[in-house]
Amino acid sequence: MGFEQKKINHIFHYTRNISLLKKMLKNGFAPSYCIEKVGETNYYIPMVSFCNIPIKDVELYARYGNYGIGMSLDWAIKNSISPVVYTHENTKFRNIHRDINNIHIWDLFEKMFPQIIEAKLEGKEDTTDYTEYEKIIKEVNKITIPAIQHFKNWKVEYKGKEIITYLEREWRYIPNLPNEVSKIIHETEDEFQLLKDNEFRKKPHFPELALEINEINDLRYIMINSDSQRKSIISVLNEKFGKEVVTESILSGNLVIFNPKSIKNDF
């Protein structure tokens, strides 16, 4: 018998209400800063999260929302959406960002320290060239920041309960932000508190970087909360893709609009 492996050919994104669902169908998936605990450190990371889970299990994660969109796995890969790396307290590379930066900071400090002290003792102005330091840290961060952006603790506390996040098989869209915008925000930074207090810009934080749904063939599932909502969703799709294309996609089975309550009752 040959090797067989179950493959889930979609990723699923949840949302809270039908208005947001329609907005995503029209405009795509817009990233925002989301709080994430990596090890014992909290960060805000710009992202859109998806789950690579069977449709029969979607209701298990309804804490993220009662509505959702399932996109093809090919669409995910084409758009550089990647699975996260789950870590625990003994994962050796969990603190890669901090550890590598510390190594380079101390190395550079040891090189520069004698020059700084000599200038101070002689009452001279510090003429140390910090360009090398800034350049190295920038290059190091090109490696370590994307790692942090894709790290996730394998279990978390949620409303007093232990949640095994590893079972969610999370994938993330991380937008390419301009250089002047923070790629990760550490809990000690001022921006972190602004985000925590909802004093940052309105969500979604980066609508201009939304991943659009341009091809109906990439759209595999739409989860609604009531069968009565089906017509309004089809109306949005007709406006975006054309009635004939939408009808064909639904009749062929490529696109399924479903209510998870039906799946729960029928399977």
SULKA-V444330 format. One record per residue. N is the residue number from 1. SS is DSSP state (2 for helix, 1 for strand, 0 for the rest). PHI is phi in radians with two decimals (NA if undefined). D_LAST is the distance of its C-alpha to the last C-alpha in whole Angstrom. Layout:
# SULKA-V444330
N|SS|PHI|D_LAST  N|SS|PHI|D_LAST
This chain:
# SULKA-V444330
1|0|NA|29  2|0|-1.28|28  3|0|-1.28|27  4|0|-2.11|23  5|0|-2.43|22  6|0|-1.27|19  7|0|-2.11|20  8|0|-1.66|18  9|0|-1.59|20  10|1|-2.64|20  11|1|-2.16|21  12|1|-2.13|20  13|1|-2.02|22  14|1|-1.68|21  15|1|-2.56|24  16|0|-1.48|25  17|0|-2.58|25  18|2|-1.22|25  19|2|-1.11|29  20|2|-1.17|28  21|2|-1.06|25  22|2|-1.11|28  23|2|-1.10|31  24|2|-1.17|29  25|2|-1.09|28  26|2|-1.36|32  27|2|-1.94|33  28|0|1.71|31  29|1|-1.70|30  30|1|-1.62|33  31|1|-1.35|34  32|1|-2.46|35  33|1|-1.18|37  34|1|-2.19|34  35|1|-1.32|35  36|1|-2.50|34  37|1|-1.68|35  38|1|-1.95|37  39|0|1.19|38  40|0|-1.89|40  41|1|-1.88|41  42|1|-1.66|39  43|1|-2.32|39  44|1|-1.80|39  45|1|-2.20|37  46|1|-1.29|37  47|1|-2.93|33  48|1|-2.25|30  49|1|-1.74|27  50|1|-2.33|24  51|1|-2.05|21  52|0|-1.75|20  53|0|-2.21|16  54|0|-1.10|13  55|2|-1.03|11  56|2|-1.13|8  57|2|-1.80|11  58|2|-1.05|13  59|2|-1.21|13  60|2|-1.14|14  61|2|-1.99|17  62|2|-1.15|18  63|2|-1.09|21  64|2|-1.48|22  65|0|2.56|21  66|0|-1.67|19  67|1|-2.24|20  68|1|-2.94|20  69|1|-2.30|21  70|1|-1.84|20  71|1|-1.90|23  72|1|-1.17|23  73|2|-1.15|24  74|2|-1.07|27  75|2|-1.08|28  76|2|-1.07|28  77|2|-1.17|30  78|2|-1.04|33  79|0|-1.76|33  80|0|1.07|34  81|0|-1.39|30  82|1|-2.27|30  83|1|-1.21|28  84|0|-1.37|30  85|1|-1.88|31  86|1|-1.46|30  87|1|-2.23|33  88|0|-2.33|34  89|0|-1.12|38  90|0|-1.90|39  91|0|-1.20|38  92|0|-1.21|41  93|0|-1.81|41  94|0|-1.06|39  95|0|-1.80|43  96|2|-0.99|44  97|2|-1.09|45  98|2|-1.16|47  99|2|-1.15|49  100|2|-1.18|50  101|2|-1.08|51  102|2|-1.11|53  103|2|-1.04|54  104|2|-1.26|56  105|2|-1.09|57  106|2|-1.19|59  107|2|-1.06|60  108|2|-1.22|62  109|2|-1.08|63  110|2|-1.12|65  111|2|-1.27|67  112|2|-1.53|67  113|2|-0.97|68  114|2|-1.01|72  115|2|-1.16|73  116|2|-1.15|71  117|2|-1.12|73  118|2|-1.06|77  119|2|-1.11|76  120|2|-1.14|76  121|2|-1.13|79  122|0|-1.59|81  123|0|1.21|80  124|0|-1.71|79  125|0|-1.28|76  126|0|-1.23|73  127|0|-1.88|73  128|0|-1.02|70  129|0|-1.51|68  130|0|-1.59|64  131|2|-1.04|63  132|2|-1.08|62  133|2|-1.04|60  134|2|-1.09|58  135|2|-1.14|57  136|2|-1.16|56  137|2|-1.06|54  138|2|-1.11|52  139|2|-1.19|52  140|2|-1.09|50  141|2|-1.17|48  142|2|-1.10|47  143|2|-1.67|45  144|2|-1.36|44  145|2|-1.15|43  146|2|-1.04|40  147|2|-1.12|39  148|2|-1.02|39  149|2|-1.07|37  150|0|-1.98|34  151|1|-1.58|34  152|1|-2.64|32  153|1|-1.11|32  154|0|-1.26|29  155|0|-2.59|28  156|1|-2.45|29  157|1|-1.70|30  158|1|-2.37|28  159|0|0.89|29  160|0|1.43|30  161|1|-2.00|27  162|1|-1.45|27  163|1|-1.98|25  164|0|-1.50|24  165|2|-1.20|24  166|2|-0.96|24  167|2|-1.27|20  168|2|-1.41|20  169|0|0.88|22  170|1|-1.25|24  171|1|-2.11|26  172|1|-2.30|29  173|1|-1.68|32  174|0|-1.89|35  175|0|-1.25|37  176|0|-1.47|41  177|0|-1.46|43  178|0|-1.04|47  179|0|-1.01|49  180|0|-1.41|50  181|0|-1.80|47  182|0|-1.14|45  183|0|-1.42|43  184|1|-2.45|42  185|1|-2.14|43  186|1|-1.28|44  187|0|-1.09|44  188|0|-1.56|48  189|0|-1.52|48  190|2|-1.06|49  191|2|-1.06|47  192|2|-1.04|44  193|2|-1.18|45  194|2|-1.06|45  195|2|-1.17|42  196|2|-1.09|41  197|0|-1.57|43  198|0|1.01|41  199|0|-1.85|45  200|0|-1.47|44  201|0|-1.09|43  202|0|-1.11|40  203|0|-1.31|37  204|0|-1.22|36  205|0|-1.23|39  206|1|-2.32|39  207|1|-1.10|38  208|1|-1.23|40  209|1|-1.92|38  210|1|-1.14|35  211|1|-1.51|33  212|0|-1.46|33  213|0|-1.72|30  214|0|-1.64|32  215|0|-2.12|30  216|2|-1.13|27  217|2|-1.15|26  218|2|-1.41|26  219|1|-1.60|23  220|1|-1.83|20  221|1|-2.46|18  222|1|-2.29|19  223|1|-1.73|17  224|1|-2.00|18  225|0|-1.80|18  226|0|-2.69|18  227|2|-1.07|18  228|2|-1.19|22  229|2|-1.51|22  230|2|-1.04|21  231|2|-1.07|25  232|2|-1.19|27  233|2|-1.20|25  234|2|-1.09|25  235|2|-1.08|29  236|2|-1.10|29  237|2|-1.14|28  238|2|-1.05|30  239|2|-1.15|33  240|2|-1.46|33  241|2|-1.94|32  242|0|1.79|33  243|2|-1.08|31  244|2|-1.11|31  245|2|-1.14|30  246|2|-1.13|27  247|2|-1.03|26  248|2|-1.10|26  249|2|-1.12|24  250|2|-1.26|21  251|2|-1.14|22  252|2|-1.33|22  253|0|1.56|18  254|0|-1.16|20  255|0|-2.05|20  256|1|-2.11|16  257|1|-1.81|17  258|1|-2.39|14  259|1|-1.89|13  260|2|-1.03|11  261|2|-1.10|10  262|2|-1.15|8  263|2|-1.11|6  264|2|-1.08|6  265|2|-1.34|6  266|2|-1.59|4  267|0|-2.11|0
